[in-house]
Amino acid sequence: MDHHHNHESPGEFYIAAKLESLALRLDHALQEINRMNAEIAALTVQVQANVAAEAAAIALISQLAANALSDTDRASLVQSASDLKASADALAAAIASIG
């Protein structure tokens, strides 16, 4: 005959309840960490996209400024201004589409 009982003492029940509570809290903390990691990864991608777009804009603006300073004819200056406006518009649209 089996004389063992599956009854927990009040102390064992208390410890088991505390362990279960801690396990749930740890699970919640891990879920929160995973969510934050995903947000950090998305932010990193956004920063890289912005840096690349800004670098491209700086290069184009620098090139257009150099051209504007070296070209004195009106048509070239107007074209440079038009190119700069188109580039700025494209940059703004690209940044807006990411966010």
C-alpha positions as a Markdown table, in Angstrom:
| # | Residue | x | y | z |
|---|---|---|---|---|
| 1 | Met | 0.0 | 0.0 | 0.0 |
| 2 | Asp | 1.2 | 3.5 | -0.8 |
| 3 | His | 1.5 | 5.6 | 2.3 |
| 4 | His | 2.8 | 8.7 | 0.4 |
| 5 | His | 0.5 | 11.6 | 0.1 |
| 6 | Asn | 0.5 | 14.3 | -2.5 |
| 7 | His | -0.5 | 16.9 | -0.1 |
| 8 | Glu | 1.8 | 20.0 | 0.1 |
| 9 | Ser | 2.5 | 21.6 | 3.4 |
| 10 | Pro | 1.6 | 25.3 | 3.7 |
| 11 | Gly | 5.3 | 26.2 | 3.4 |
| 12 | Glu | 5.6 | 24.1 | 0.2 |
| 13 | Phe | 2.5 | 25.7 | -1.2 |
| 14 | Tyr | 3.8 | 29.2 | -0.4 |
| 15 | Ile | 7.1 | 28.5 | -2.1 |
| 16 | Ala | 5.4 | 26.9 | -5.1 |
| 17 | Ala | 3.1 | 29.9 | -5.5 |
| 18 | Lys | 6.1 | 32.3 | -5.1 |
| 19 | Leu | 8.0 | 30.4 | -7.8 |
| 20 | Glu | 5.1 | 30.5 | -10.1 |
| 21 | Ser | 4.7 | 34.2 | -9.6 |
| 22 | Leu | 8.4 | 34.8 | -10.2 |
| 23 | Ala | 8.3 | 32.6 | -13.4 |
| 24 | Leu | 5.4 | 34.7 | -14.7 |
| 25 | Arg | 7.2 | 37.9 | -13.9 |
| 26 | Leu | 10.3 | 36.7 | -15.6 |
| 27 | Asp | 8.3 | 35.7 | -18.7 |
| 28 | His | 6.7 | 39.1 | -18.8 |
| 29 | Ala | 10.1 | 40.8 | -18.4 |
| 30 | Leu | 11.5 | 38.6 | -21.3 |
| 31 | Gln | 8.6 | 39.6 | -23.5 |
| 32 | Glu | 9.2 | 43.2 | -22.7 |
| 33 | Ile | 12.9 | 42.9 | -23.5 |
| 34 | Asn | 12.1 | 41.2 | -26.8 |
| 35 | Arg | 9.7 | 44.0 | -27.7 |
| 36 | Met | 12.3 | 46.7 | -26.8 |
| 37 | Asn | 14.9 | 44.8 | -28.9 |
| 38 | Ala | 12.6 | 44.9 | -31.9 |
| 39 | Glu | 12.0 | 48.6 | -31.4 |
| 40 | Ile | 15.8 | 49.2 | -31.1 |
| 41 | Ala | 16.3 | 47.2 | -34.3 |
| 42 | Ala | 13.7 | 49.3 | -36.1 |
| 43 | Leu | 15.2 | 52.5 | -34.8 |
| 44 | Thr | 18.6 | 51.4 | -36.0 |
| 45 | Val | 17.3 | 50.7 | -39.5 |
| 46 | Gln | 15.6 | 54.2 | -39.5 |
| 47 | Val | 18.8 | 55.9 | -38.3 |
| 48 | Gln | 20.8 | 54.1 | -41.0 |
| 49 | Ala | 18.3 | 55.1 | -43.7 |
| 50 | Asn | 18.3 | 58.8 | -42.5 |
| 51 | Val | 22.1 | 58.9 | -42.4 |
| 52 | Ala | 22.3 | 57.5 | -45.9 |
| 53 | Ala | 19.7 | 59.9 | -47.2 |
| 54 | Glu | 21.4 | 62.8 | -45.5 |
| 55 | Ala | 24.8 | 61.9 | -46.9 |
| 56 | Ala | 23.4 | 61.6 | -50.4 |
| 57 | Ala | 21.7 | 65.0 | -50.0 |
| 58 | Ile | 24.9 | 66.6 | -48.6 |
| 59 | Ala | 26.9 | 65.2 | -51.6 |
| 60 | Leu | 24.3 | 66.5 | -54.1 |
| 61 | Ile | 24.0 | 69.9 | -52.4 |
| 62 | Ser | 27.8 | 70.3 | -52.3 |
| 63 | Gln | 28.0 | 69.3 | -56.0 |
| 64 | Leu | 25.3 | 71.7 | -57.0 |
| 65 | Ala | 26.8 | 74.5 | -54.9 |
| 66 | Ala | 30.2 | 73.9 | -56.6 |
| 67 | Asn | 28.5 | 74.0 | -60.0 |
| 68 | Ala | 26.5 | 77.1 | -59.2 |
| 69 | Leu | 29.7 | 78.9 | -58.1 |
| 70 | Ser | 31.6 | 77.9 | -61.2 |
| 71 | Asp | 28.8 | 78.4 | -63.8 |
| 72 | Thr | 27.8 | 82.0 | -64.5 |
| 73 | Asp | 25.2 | 81.4 | -67.1 |
| 74 | Arg | 21.6 | 81.8 | -65.9 |
| 75 | Ala | 20.3 | 78.6 | -67.5 |
| 76 | Ser | 22.8 | 76.5 | -65.5 |
| 77 | Leu | 22.0 | 78.2 | -62.3 |
| 78 | Val | 18.3 | 77.7 | -62.9 |
| 79 | Gln | 18.8 | 74.1 | -63.7 |
| 80 | Ser | 21.0 | 73.7 | -60.5 |
| 81 | Ala | 18.2 | 75.2 | -58.4 |
| 82 | Ser | 15.6 | 73.0 | -60.1 |
| 83 | Asp | 17.8 | 69.9 | -59.4 |
| 84 | Leu | 18.2 | 70.9 | -55.8 |
| 85 | Lys | 14.5 | 71.4 | -55.3 |
| 86 | Ala | 13.8 | 68.0 | -56.9 |
| 87 | Ser | 16.4 | 66.3 | -54.7 |
| 88 | Ala | 15.0 | 67.9 | -51.6 |
| 89 | Asp | 11.5 | 66.8 | -52.5 |
| 90 | Ala | 12.7 | 63.3 | -53.2 |
| 91 | Leu | 14.6 | 63.2 | -49.9 |
| 92 | Ala | 11.5 | 64.4 | -48.0 |
| 93 | Ala | 9.3 | 61.8 | -49.7 |
| 94 | Ala | 11.8 | 59.0 | -49.0 |
| 95 | Ile | 12.0 | 60.0 | -45.3 |
| 96 | Ala | 8.2 | 60.3 | -45.1 |
| 97 | Ser | 7.7 | 56.9 | -46.6 |
| 98 | Ile | 9.9 | 55.2 | -44.1 |
| 99 | Gly | 8.1 | 56.6 | -41.0 |
